[in-house]
Amino acid sequence: MSFRKNNLFVAGSLALGILIPTAFLSANAVDIGYGRTTFVRAPRLIRTAASRGTANSPSTYHFTIEVPEDAGEALKAVTISPKENADKIDFKVSKSKAFMGDSFAGGTNLPLANIGGSQINGSNEVTVVFDEPVQPGNTVTVSLKTSRNPRGGVYLFGVTAFPEGENSPGLYLGSGRLHFLRN
């Protein structure tokens, strides 16, 4: 009789030990100290597209990011960094915008708290900070206008997502790829 009670106790403890950490992870952000947080489950770069695919024409580049329900933290900012390319992309930073959803037609516009760029070492990266963070379970598209598309070829753009929280580290989501045809 004692053996059977022990087995039930061990099985019950094992099940409880498996369920408790899972419940905490899905409900809370990961606090990494000093007010910094990180995502429990990473946002995903689900689409990269340009409004025009031909060289030397003005265009708008769209970077669509899905924040999963169980991300654990809202998306506060996105940095887009062109990788080393044959042509430098000239972003019209002040014309940047963001909207809810993933279509070219756009969705509800999201106010931006800040839009910044960097010309250090020719990096040409753009950081978009949302006025209100994008909550888990939503999809957002960041739109960047350019004065012209490059001369042609394949261009890569690194996309990094930042969770809410002071000085929280970014999470690299991968590279978006755009292919421009020569005229």
C-alpha positions in Angstrom: 0.0 0.0 0.0 2.8 2.4 0.8 4.5 1.7 -2.6 1.3 2.7 -4.5 1.0 5.9 -2.5 4.6 6.8 -3.3 4.1 6.2 -7.0 1.1 8.4 -7.0 3.0 11.1 -5.1 5.9 10.9 -7.6 3.6 11.0 -10.7 1.6 13.9 -9.3 4.8 15.8 -8.3 6.3 15.2 -11.8 3.1 16.4 -13.5 3.0 19.5 -11.3 6.7 20.2 -12.0 6.1 20.1 -15.7 2.9 22.3 -15.7 4.1 25.1 -13.4 7.1 26.4 -15.4 5.0 26.2 -18.6 2.2 28.2 -17.1 4.6 30.9 -15.9 6.4 31.2 -19.2 3.3 31.7 -21.2 2.0 34.4 -18.9 5.0 36.5 -18.1 7.8 38.3 -19.9 11.4 37.3 -19.1 12.9 39.9 -16.7 16.7 40.0 -17.3 17.3 42.7 -14.6 17.6 46.4 -14.4 14.2 46.9 -16.0 15.2 45.0 -19.1 13.0 42.3 -20.6 13.2 39.9 -23.5 10.6 37.9 -25.5 9.5 34.5 -24.3 8.7 33.6 -27.9 10.3 35.5 -30.8 8.3 37.7 -33.2 8.6 36.6 -36.8 9.4 38.5 -39.9 6.7 37.2 -42.2 7.0 39.4 -45.3 9.3 41.8 -47.0 8.1 43.6 -50.2 8.6 46.7 -52.3 5.9 48.7 -54.0 8.0 48.7 -57.2 10.5 46.1 -58.3 12.3 48.1 -61.0 15.5 50.0 -60.6 15.8 53.8 -60.2 12.1 54.4 -59.3 10.8 55.7 -55.9 9.4 52.9 -53.8 8.1 51.9 -50.4 9.6 48.9 -48.6 7.3 46.9 -46.3 8.6 44.8 -43.4 5.8 42.8 -41.8 6.3 41.4 -38.3 4.0 39.0 -36.4 4.1 39.2 -32.6 2.9 35.8 -31.3 0.2 35.5 -28.6 2.7 33.9 -26.3 5.5 36.5 -27.0 5.4 37.4 -23.3 6.2 41.0 -24.1 5.0 43.8 -26.5 7.0 45.0 -29.5 8.3 48.5 -28.7 10.7 49.2 -31.7 12.1 47.8 -34.9 15.5 48.5 -36.5 16.0 47.8 -40.2 19.6 47.6 -41.4 20.5 47.3 -45.1 23.3 44.8 -45.5 26.4 45.6 -47.5 25.0 46.1 -51.0 26.2 47.4 -54.4 24.1 50.6 -54.0 23.3 52.6 -50.9 19.6 52.8 -50.1 18.5 56.4 -49.5 15.6 56.2 -47.0 13.3 59.2 -46.5 13.3 58.6 -42.7 10.7 61.3 -42.0 8.2 59.5 -44.4 8.4 56.3 -42.4 5.1 54.9 -41.0 3.6 51.8 -39.5 0.2 50.2 -39.6 -1.6 47.2 -38.1 -1.9 44.2 -40.5 0.1 42.8 -43.4 -1.5 44.1 -46.7 -0.2 46.7 -49.1 -3.5 48.6 -48.7 -2.5 49.2 -45.0 -4.5 48.9 -41.9 -4.9 51.2 -38.9 -2.0 53.6 -38.7 0.1 53.4 -35.6 1.5 56.6 -34.2 5.3 56.6 -33.9 7.1 58.0 -30.9 10.4 58.3 -32.7 12.0 57.6 -36.1 15.7 57.6 -36.3 18.5 56.8 -38.7 22.2 56.2 -38.5 24.8 57.1 -41.1 27.6 55.8 -38.9 30.0 53.8 -41.1 27.5 54.0 -43.9 25.1 51.6 -42.0 22.0 53.5 -43.1 19.9 51.7 -40.5 16.4 53.0 -39.6 14.8 52.6 -36.1 11.1 53.0 -35.7 9.7 53.3 -32.1 6.0 52.8 -31.6 4.1 55.3 -29.5 2.1 52.4 -28.0 3.8 49.0 -28.2 2.4 46.4 -30.5 0.7 43.8 -28.2 1.2 40.1 -28.6 -1.3 38.5 -31.0 -0.9 41.3 -33.5 0.8 41.9 -36.9 2.4 45.2 -37.8 4.0 46.5 -41.0 6.7 49.1 -41.0 6.9 51.1 -44.3 10.0 52.9 -45.3 10.0 55.3 -48.3 13.0 55.6 -50.6 14.0 58.3 -53.1 14.8 55.5 -55.6 15.4 51.8 -55.9 18.9 50.6 -56.4 20.3 49.8 -59.9 19.3 46.2 -59.7 20.1 43.0 -57.9 19.2 41.3 -54.6 19.3 43.4 -51.5 19.1 42.1 -47.9 17.8 44.0 -44.9 18.5 42.9 -41.3 15.4 43.2 -39.0 15.8 43.5 -35.2 12.8 43.6 -32.8 13.0 45.3 -29.4 10.6 44.4 -26.5 9.1 46.9 -24.1 11.5 47.8 -21.3 14.3 50.2 -20.6 17.4 49.3 -22.6 16.1 45.9 -23.4 18.3 44.0 -25.9 17.0 43.5 -29.4 16.3 40.2 -31.0 17.5 39.7 -34.6 14.6 38.3 -36.6 16.5 37.6 -39.8 17.0 39.2 -43.2 14.3 40.5 -45.5 15.2 40.0 -49.2 14.2 42.3 -52.1 15.1 41.7 -55.8 15.2 44.7 -58.1 15.1 44.3 -61.9 17.3 46.5 -64.1 15.3 48.8 -66.5 
